[in-house]
């Protein structure tokens, strides 16, 4: 208990600052929660369970420990804060301990018949009978008299305390405040994180300072021969860094939110990392702590591109972990870490974000905030005091912009988190947050790092939009337009809104003899391994200046570093259209105003996007023959200003007002960055010998799971590592689309149960097309 208590205190970031509780009190709370969260394990009932496997309900220790702590806190911090705040704070600590083996919820805590007060009284009586033996085991700092110990186990008083049982309702009404949410999840995260890391024997390591100049050195090594581009990137980088250098010490401490607005190809990724390292250097001196850097990115493919840059720059001086679904866990085991522990420790460190630098996805980050899950919330405390880079923030769903904008402001205010919001099309996320916060004064002003970004946009002449929206096209009409506009000498990107349409267009192009060029296909309907191969092939064709066509879905919109000569985009919300344009003439070396044709194919867009967003975009293009890139910035600005005028989306309002303000975690769990419209199934495609080897290893490990020769937690870590590798051969398919062509369960392979389906090597042609991926009952593939 003592070690968890110490680890909990060490976890508290010096950057946190709440209005309802002092930092000193937070430190005291984490210490007491860490020490007493398992005090119920002293019960004979629990010891008998450990030694004799006596599985009585009386062995459950979390609730009696929570009651003990609540009574102790009534004595310890009463009178230190406002009385009403003290009651709430004590109750939150009670919740943290009571629920630390499960998920957060205030529902049904004291529901009639659900709570066995008699059971708690028997447990308390047992502990009181053993008081002398228990108290001797307490360290000097936690020593108490027998009378105080007995008072902490006064279950009768708690049962009669009407306010105690009404606290869940009280927190939703008279005491309602978003601050309680941020305090509760923080305390909960600190405890479960420290508890799990302590159990695994993982100690916090001292962190180094890496100079931001290392980024400059790396850029010089990486530069290509394009003097104009290199010069422009260097000018932008210097402006960004000079902005931070020119800030006073007080401004560095108090400024929590930075934006970095710049067009694609200007070097935002490395500039943001250098900015974060420079902020980290200054905070190490000014505030005596070294912030963690968390880079959150919407798409896994961007993380894979960014990973090498980060590792090459930071080397062995900072610990970098990659946290996403397909991340190779074992591959992150450095030599230093191999000497210190096992795969189990790697997994725990990864899931706890126990590193100096984390590269992760938006899903991992935001689902760790808007969650009730023990596992997800475990790493939330690492956000406090960190520097978070949010890359490509325009890819966040518009319905969640107010919620995320408000949350960013409150994380900055309460947790001392600093943010760098990075994009070419700033979606006014902080202003959306202001709408939800209803006029609350911002604690921190927003600082734009590239203060003269207007000139970088003003000089852009890479692309132009050419709307052809006089009617909705059929696939054949679109193919005819493509033939008309393409000169057979250029690389062409076609981006459509549904997988069904993308396959239909790909097949028609591939069948047409007149095209006579390579045709590539990219979507989430093909396995991730194949996606990488397709992107690599496209890069080679572009480098050799070979004319070719690529048909894709939105998969290509952000982060795929390909540079086409022209594009066709099925109508979508404006930010998506701009992202497609970002895949054309990226470095401006191919001439001025290369075409991006905007078309509307049938009504596909209505299946994917909200009608409101499409109507707005259609209006912007109406009556215009061409829109040059110099006008994109103004177009985007107008788009988001109108979105602000439309107010707060219901999804954001509900989660904030019902979930966060009223601590209703069932509402909070409604947050979903990835919508699963319909039941989704994972399908493992046994594509090659490597896939076969992984499937064999998976089966062997599962079969050995309950043998006693190895630690079960080690096997779980190994299993997760194998599944991460198997994910390269997995696709997600909507069940409703494949009822007549449903793959067999994985258990059909060798009798080993799994949660996913299986396409055997000998049946691949029945279920999976080599080029377009999964086939549905009509011979087409859908998601």
Buried (B, 14 or more C-beta within 10 A) or exposed (E): BBBBBBBBBEBBBBBBBBEBBEBEBBBBBBBBBBBBBBBBBBBBBBBBBEEEEBEEEBBBBBBBBBBBBBBBBBEBBEEBBEEEBBBBBBBBBBBBBBBBEEBBBBEEBBEEEEBEEEBBBBBBEBBBEBBEEBBEEBEEEBEBEEEEBBBBBBBEEBBEBEEBBEBBEBBBEEBBBBBBBBBBBBBBBBBBBBBBBBEBEBEEEEBEEBEBEBBBEBBEEEEEEEEEBBEBBBBBBEBBBEBBEEBEEEEBBEBBBBBBBBBBBBBBBBBBBBBBBBBBBBBBEEBEBBBBBBBBBBBBBBBBBBBEBBBEBBEEBBBBBBBBEBBEBBEBBEEEBEEEBBBBBBBBBBBBBBBBBBBBBBBBBBBBBBBBBBEBBBBBBBBBBBBBBBBBBBBBBBBBBBBBBBBBBBBBBBBBBBBBBBBBBBBBBBBBBBBBBEEBEBBBEBBBBBEEBEEBBEEBBBBBBBBBBEEBBEBEBBBEBBEEBBEEEBBBBBBBBBBBBBBBBBBBBBEEEEBEBBBBBBBBBBBBBBBEEBBEBBBEBBEEEEBBBBBBBBBBBBBBBBBBBBBBBBBBBBBBBBBBBBBBBBBBEBEEBBBBBBBBBBEBBEEBBBEEBBEBBBEBBEEEEEBBBBBBBEBBEEBBEEBBEEEBBEBBBBBBBBBBBBBBBEBBBEBBBEEEEEEEBBBBBBBEEBBBEBBEBBBEBBEEEEEEEEEEBBBBBBBBBBBBBBBBBBBBBBEEBBEEBBBEEBEEBEEBEBEBBBBBEEEBEEBBBEBBBBBBEEEBBBB
